[in-house]
Amino acid sequence: MAKSSADDEELRRACQAAIEGSKQKIMISIRVAKRRGIWGKSGKLASYMAKPRVLALCLKSEGHKKQAFLRVLKYSSGGVIEPAKLYKLKHLSRVEVITNEPSGCTFTMGFDNLSSQSVAPPQWTMRNIDDRNRILFCILNVCKEAFGRLPKVVGIDVVEMALWAKENKPSVITQKKQQAGHGPVSTRVAESDLKVTVEKYLISTAEEDDMEALLGSYVMGIGEAEAFSARLKRELLALEAANVHAMLESEPLVEEVLQGLEAATHCVDDMDEWLGTFNVKLRHIREDIESIETRNNKLEMHSVNNKALIQELDKLLERLCVPSEYATCMSRGKFDEARMTQNIEACEWLTGALRGLEVPNLDSTYGNMRAVKEKRAELEKLKATFVRRASGFLIKYFANLVDSVMSDKNYFSQRGQLKQPDHADLRYKCRIYAHLLQHLKSLDKNCLLPLRKAYCSSLNLLLRREAREFANELRASTKVSISPTTWLEGSPCGNQIGNSTDTSALSDAYIKMLTIFIPLLVDESSFLAHFMCFEVPALVPPGVGANGNKRGSNDDLGIMNMDSNDSKADLQSLNESLQDLLDGIHEDFYAVVDWAYKIDPLRCISMHLITERYLSGQQADAAGFVRVLLGYLASKISLQFNRFVDEACHQIERNEHNVRQMGILPYIPRFATLAIRMEQYAQGQSRDLVDLAYTKLVSIIFVTLEKVAQTDPKTYDIFLLENYAAFLNSLYDVANFVPTLAKFYQQASGAYEEACMRHINMLMHSQFERLFQFARKIKDLMFTISPEEIQFQLGLSKMEFRKMLKSSLSGFDKSIAAMHKKLQKSLTSQELLPSLWEMCKKAFMDKYVGITQLAARIYPTESIPSVSEIRNLLASL
């Protein structure tokens, strides 16, 4: 037979280690299989697999008192034994062996303290009958000794278990070491001598011996049934006779007993009457006790409720109590720097007190109490008083702070000395009351509106005076000669444009103005947003939303759009405050721009470029209104420059009234000089502004040229080609790197060639009119009749052809010389003569080539001077 797990010392030590610290000692431990059964169906097992468990019987001694437990231990995922459940044996009420289970090794245990008796207890299955009997015997033995009772046992006979226990007295073999030099010797020791006792008897040894003697005195004679039956009958008859005889002999005794019983009956009746009387009295007493207990319970309940009510009322009184120091501080206290800590503490207390009287911080049932309503009204009155006093103080404080700065003349720029504004001390003095402003906003948000207006108006006065004094001194300290304003009119003699004075000091002055005041305005705008408690997010560049998408033009301050209505209202309020803060300061910047424009209008280009650079550099700043100011400056500069361009256009248009103008108009070379100067100021940037000026000026130049040329049709072409040639020559270098001028250069080049061709054609027709008219007639007839028939037409015969050639080419050299002389006489600019004469010869040769081709086709038999002969004649002249 396999060794039982109850004898496994390793298992017992593992179980003991698992419950270490519980002061419990394991008597026996044995491996079992756990299944879940069903009440009323003890023989039916669950459908799922059994779970391995270990049952351990434990004892715990506390003085003379002993406690017995039944522990269930399970195996963890790592194979380590750990506690699972604990049952107290004093609650064990039933032990049932499952009779329908084939092996007979399964039993259940019922405990009377389980919370749910509807749940079937687990079924424990042993490896064999011996393990089952051993664990059950130990459990019953412990119950009898520790509690003096046995649980109900179902499915097994207790006598059988006693007989089994006698036959299976457990013993263990211990190893003792002999003296040195000897091996181990096995010694059988009763288990009662060890620490664990597993065998107890249900009957004593004496009772067992008497039972054996009684059973041994009879010879059962199981093999002789009839004889044994007769013997039993005889013994029964003898026993009955003995009983009857004994009864007859004991009659006096019986009578005496009956008399005693009758006396006892009377006593019992009397006792019954007494007990009935006592029962009635006890019932009345019980009713009185119950009534007393009921009243006592009600009194206790009232006492508890009253105590809780007193506690709640104490808490409510603590909320409703206004500390005297806070009340004094908020109603009559001062607002100097030394007492700001007390004011802040009072504000924090008042904010918490008001919030504590609001739902859900205060139970809604308390809100209807008169005391709470009166206290809330008192706190509101105290809040209004404090907000009014603090607002009045801050409005005066801001005004006095700015007045103290403005009264100091040394703070501003003076004659011969530019002063950079420094608001560090001003902001430090304002920050003293930053926490007070935050608490004022939490108490009454509406009180911030007059405070913001007072702060912005006071600081606006300071900023405008700083900008005005700085701009005045900046203009006074910058010495620059005034450049001519009439760029495109006047006599062309003189070299005032080419040798114009250096006006770079104007741009330097404008840069200094922006460098000093733009960062100052940015800092003041950011300080305003934080100091005056505007709840807006980080400001973003204009035209870019919070998510990086493009925005519309309605975001005038470059502030991101808000979703909530409160944030939008705060955003609108911030925009209004920024406008109040910086209102009118652009006028001082405009004054610098106007001053620079009067000295050198072309400096608008460099100032516009500088403004664009500042605009691009301010995209990440937190003050959107500063970008708006820069945008206004850029618009102002563009407006002034456009004004200059419009004046230049008017100067050009005045040339229309000079109807007898000849030669090159003076504004043609002047425009080239103007374009070179503009490109020097633009430095390859501000192209939109400069290109728009080029477009206006060149367009009006071309229109004016046409109008002036039309006043004298005889010199129309000569006037145009000379002026277009001057335009092309003067703008050749600039047009190579300015795309807009390159476009107008191409337009002027085309107009020049057209004027040249018209004038050349006029000269050629004046000398060779008959030759060209004869060729034109032939070309016209070729559209209606065949070439062979043309020579038979009137005026186009061979004879007429010969006469035409003779009259046109007989004095060819003289005609060419006359044409050259006429061309030379018509030009006022003789430097154009070589190029025009070459164009004239080329145009004549092109026409003559066409005439020779027509003659070869219409008059094949007629001779005509060849093209090479005419070319050689032209080259020799």
Beta strands, then each sheet from edge to edge (+ up, - down):
strand 1: 25-36
strand 2: 51-62
strand 3: 65-75
strand 4: 81-88
strand 5: 92-97
strand 6: 106-111
strand 7: 122-125
strand 8: 152-154
strand 9: 171-176
strand 10: 185-190
sheet 1: 4+ 3- 2+ 1- 7+ 6- 5+ 8+
sheet 2: 9+ 10-
end
